[in-house]
Amino acid sequence: MPFSIIAFATGVTRLALEGDLDPLTIEGLRPELLGVVRRRPTRLEVDLSRLRSVDARGMQVLVAFFASLTQIDCRITVTGMRDQPLKPFKTALFDAILNAAQLVN
């Protein structure tokens, strides 16, 4: 899976994903995502305009990545979602909101 990660001195990191995010490609991306979390960015800009598809495992890894960043007060902006990746993101976001609400109650 082609991807690019650019970390700026200002604390902003840009992540662009391309192609298909599936079990074969996620393993190469996972260490890079951990590296982003270790750098503790203040803001992450994610470009998904060239991402064709995301399977359930890829979505789990991305949601865990985003959750790790929110724990360090990183602001996340996601742009360029196409129709196919948008559906899993909506489902994952809905599940995350429900899970957070259950923790509070």
PEJO-V639520 format. One record per pair of residues at least 6 apart in sequence whose ideal C-beta (glycine too) atoms are under 6 Angstrom apart, sorted by sequence separation. I is the first residue (numbers start at 1). J is the second residue. D is the distance in Angstrom with one decimal. If there is no record, write none. Layout:
i: [I,I]
j: [J,J]
d: [D,D]
This chain:
i: [7,6,5,66,4,3,2,2,1,13,1,44,3,5,13,59,63,11,44,11,12,13,14,15,16,17,37,49,53,54,7,18,20,26,33,40,43,44,45,46,47,48,19,20,21,22,41,47,48,59,17,23,51,54,26,22,21,48]
j: [13,14,15,76,16,17,18,19,19,36,25,69,29,32,41,88,92,41,74,42,43,44,45,46,47,48,68,80,84,85,39,50,52,58,65,72,75,76,77,78,79,80,52,53,54,55,74,80,81,92,51,57,85,88,61,58,58,85]
d: [4.8,4.6,5.3,5.8,4.8,5.1,4.3,6.0,4.9,5.7,3.4,5.9,6.0,5.9,4.1,4.8,5.0,5.5,5.6,3.7,4.7,5.2,4.8,5.0,4.2,5.8,4.7,2.9,5.3,4.9,5.8,4.0,5.4,5.2,4.6,5.4,4.7,4.8,5.0,4.6,5.7,4.8,6.0,4.8,4.5,4.7,5.4,5.2,5.0,5.2,4.7,5.2,5.1,5.0,5.2,5.9,3.4,5.8]
